[in-house]
Amino acid sequence: MPDVVVSPATTQEVVAVVKTCSKMQVPMIPYGGATSIEGHLLAPLGGCSIDFSRMNAVKRLSKEDHDVTVQPGLGYLELNEMLKEHGMWFPLDPGPGASLGGMCSCSCSGSTAVRYGTMKDNVLSMTVVLADGQEVKTSSRAKKSSAGYDLTRLFVGSEGTLGIITEVTLKIHKIPAYSNSVRVSFDSIDAAAKTVQDTLAAGIQIGRAELLDDTMVQVLNKANNTRHREATTLLFELSGESPGSVADAQRAVLALAKKRGGGKPHVATNPEECRELWRQRKEALWSLMGLYPELECMTTDVCVPVSRLSDLIGQSKRELDASRLPAPIVAHAGDGNFHALIMFDRTNPADVAEADRLSSFMVHKALEMEGTCTGEHGVGVGKIKYLPEEHGDGAMHTMRVIKRGLDPGGLMNPGKVLAHRRDPQTGRLVLCA
Ligand SMILES: Cc1cc2nc3c(=O)[nH]c(=O)nc-3n(C[C@H](O)[C@H](O)[C@H](O)COP(=O)(O)OP(=O)(O)OC[C@H]3O[C@@H](n4cnc5c(N)ncnc54)[C@H](O)[C@@H]3O)c2cc1C
């Protein structure tokens, strides 16, 4: 728990909080929608939690330029409610309840990244308050710029460890005029993953390509009282500006699925049915937790080049099925990214060790395949141990140089991304080597 919580309403108030914390050597932990899952919001060294719920305004909207400037506490769901009346949306979809500041900080993405990219591709500029209280505008509103170091992308994904975001300018997109959702099941996870690979290789434009393993379909059937075939399943969204373009893409995807042994597809064209399908997918984690109320969930987040997904997901599935812990899989298959949701009893050391073993198995396999330990959730506390193996000495040294340069007192969300400890002699926070 932090020692104190503050709720600023303006950038000036954030500056005042930061200056006070820096002077008093108090760690600062920005707090957005609180949907992050790697212990990002913990205060292992105490400190001040900075709650952004009062900074939730839309500052400006440009339909002509397709961009919007918002305060960081605004939720993406609320932003989309507002944009809907203009026929626009911000397509990234992490956990329901996430704020745009938290989403920038975690470099999140979600089911639509296969078409729209991640936060790194969708933030034009930010205002950030540095550890010394200085306010920095990272870039202009221009769609591209070669003017100097890319500060925007330095802060996107920095998890509150380099500065505090007080304003964000985002790209927004037109809501596609037509969209269908397709559900097709397979006898093997390999065939499903390869179908997604084939779809991307064929250049078919897809809005989403999500994979559920048989165990996850069972969970969703129980939670939503549905009776879908309990086998590995792909969910596609196909969207475009004419019914013909959507129908063409749908035909092409279904032909590829059939070649890989896909079963009889179900196509949803009714917007209500499509929304319901994607709601069930988005709430998969909560459906699972509802079935095991006494257990905790360790969510893994490995990501590999798409050509390696079938190999990694196949090896992981065999390991998970052999374990006594329930661990269904959901994948943003179009990005080579998947989550095993490992359920365990945290009061049972054998369960904790087994969940750790499974997670570490997947991370090491992903790194062998030139992948990453986290595709979208971020490092927080949980993934710190994997960074040296993923990045090597040179990159780790560079990250520490950046951290020391921008936050010499180590007060910005300490103990996340890079490990910190308190020096017993001086009481100061220092970066661990
Ligand atoms: C059911 C569920 C589904 C999810 N699905 C996805 C998914 O599909 N894709 C995905 O990418 N993620 C997903 N997530 C994870 C989560 O939603 C994302 O990581 C999201 O980006 C976190 O945003 P938040 O506002 O909740 O951040 P928080 O949890 O509040 O904070 C996250 C980090 O951002 C920092 N931070 C917050 N505000 C600021 C600020 N103003 N300035 C600087 N730093 C700040 C915090 O200090 C912390 O380090 C899911 C989570 C859940 C629970």
The ligand as a Tripos MOL2 file, in Angstrom:
@<TRIPOS>MOLECULE
LIG
   53    58     1     0     0
SMALL
NO_CHARGES

@<TRIPOS>ATOM
      1 C1         -9.8540   -8.2640  -18.1870 C.3       1 LIG1
      2 C2         -8.5740   -7.6160  -18.6500 C.ar      1 LIG1
      3 C3         -8.2480   -7.6950  -20.0030 C.ar      1 LIG1
      4 C4         -7.0810   -7.0870  -20.4610 C.ar      1 LIG1
      5 N1         -6.8080   -7.1600  -21.7930 N.ar      1 LIG1
      6 C5         -5.7180   -6.5210  -22.2760 C.ar      1 LIG1
      7 C6         -5.4260   -6.5570  -23.6750 C.ar      1 LIG1
      8 O1         -6.1340   -7.1710  -24.4720 O.2       1 LIG1
      9 N2         -4.3380   -5.8640  -24.0860 N.ar      1 LIG1
     10 C7         -3.5270   -5.1760  -23.2430 C.ar      1 LIG1
     11 O2         -2.5630   -4.5600  -23.6990 O.2       1 LIG1
     12 N3         -3.7590   -5.1640  -21.9170 N.ar      1 LIG1
     13 C8         -4.8330   -5.8010  -21.4150 C.ar      1 LIG1
     14 N4         -5.0750   -5.7680  -20.0720 N.ar      1 LIG1
     15 C9         -4.1300   -5.0680  -19.1790 C.3       1 LIG1
     16 C10        -4.4670   -3.5970  -18.8700 C.3       1 LIG1
     17 O3         -5.8000   -3.2750  -19.1750 O.3       1 LIG1
     18 C11        -3.5080   -2.6550  -19.6040 C.3       1 LIG1
     19 O4         -2.1950   -2.8540  -19.1600 O.3       1 LIG1
     20 C12        -3.8500   -1.1640  -19.5000 C.3       1 LIG1
     21 O5         -2.9970   -0.4770  -20.3810 O.3       1 LIG1
     22 C13        -3.6580   -0.5750  -18.1060 C.3       1 LIG1
     23 O6         -4.2560    0.7090  -18.0590 O.3       1 LIG1
     24 P1         -4.7580    1.3390  -16.6560 P.3       1 LIG1
     25 O7         -5.3100    2.6730  -16.8760 O.co2     1 LIG1
     26 O8         -5.6230    0.3750  -15.9660 O.co2     1 LIG1
     27 O9         -3.3600    1.4850  -15.9020 O.3       1 LIG1
     28 P2         -3.0110    1.3320  -14.3740 P.3       1 LIG1
     29 O10        -3.2100   -0.0920  -13.9650 O.co2     1 LIG1
     30 O11        -3.6910    2.3390  -13.5570 O.co2     1 LIG1
     31 O12        -1.4640    1.6610  -14.4270 O.3       1 LIG1
     32 C14        -0.5940    0.9560  -15.2610 C.3       1 LIG1
     33 C15         0.7800    1.6120  -15.2470 C.3       1 LIG1
     34 O13         0.6840    2.8980  -15.8320 O.3       1 LIG1
     35 C16         1.1850    3.9010  -14.9270 C.3       1 LIG1
     36 N5          0.3790    5.0910  -15.1240 N.ar      1 LIG1
     37 C17        -0.9620    5.2380  -14.9850 C.ar      1 LIG1
     38 N6         -1.3130    6.5160  -15.2500 N.ar      1 LIG1
     39 C18        -0.1680    7.1840  -15.5620 C.ar      1 LIG1
     40 C19         0.1520    8.5360  -15.9000 C.ar      1 LIG1
     41 N7         -0.7870    9.4720  -16.0000 N.pl3     1 LIG1
     42 N8          1.4440    8.8700  -16.1250 N.ar      1 LIG1
     43 C20         2.4190    7.9300  -16.0420 C.ar      1 LIG1
     44 N9          2.1910    6.6450  -15.7120 N.ar      1 LIG1
     45 C21         0.9070    6.2810  -15.4840 C.ar      1 LIG1
     46 C22         1.0270    3.2740  -13.5490 C.3       1 LIG1
     47 O14         1.9220    3.8300  -12.6220 O.3       1 LIG1
     48 C23         1.3460    1.8190  -13.8500 C.3       1 LIG1
     49 O15         2.7230    1.6240  -13.8860 O.3       1 LIG1
     50 C24        -6.2080   -6.4070  -19.5580 C.ar      1 LIG1
     51 C25        -6.5410   -6.3360  -18.2010 C.ar      1 LIG1
     52 C26        -7.7090   -6.9320  -17.7500 C.ar      1 LIG1
     53 C27        -8.0350   -6.8440  -16.2850 C.3       1 LIG1
@<TRIPOS>BOND
     1     1     2 1
     2     2     3 ar
     3     2    52 ar
     4     3     4 ar
     5     4     5 ar
     6     4    50 ar
     7     5     6 ar
     8     6     7 ar
     9     6    13 1
    10     7     8 2
    11     7     9 ar
    12     9    10 ar
    13    10    11 2
    14    10    12 ar
    15    12    13 ar
    16    13    14 ar
    17    14    15 1
    18    14    50 ar
    19    15    16 1
    20    16    17 1
    21    16    18 1
    22    18    19 1
    23    18    20 1
    24    20    21 1
    25    20    22 1
    26    22    23 1
    27    23    24 1
    28    24    25 2
    29    24    26 1
    30    24    27 1
    31    27    28 1
    32    28    29 2
    33    28    30 1
    34    28    31 1
    35    31    32 1
    36    32    33 1
    37    33    34 1
    38    33    48 1
    39    34    35 1
    40    35    36 1
    41    35    46 1
    42    36    37 ar
    43    36    45 ar
    44    37    38 ar
    45    38    39 ar
    46    39    40 ar
    47    39    45 ar
    48    40    41 1
    49    40    42 ar
    50    42    43 ar
    51    43    44 ar
    52    44    45 ar
    53    46    47 1
    54    46    48 1
    55    48    49 1
    56    50    51 ar
    57    51    52 ar
    58    52    53 1
@<TRIPOS>SUBSTRUCTURE
     1 LIG1         1 GROUP 0 **** ****
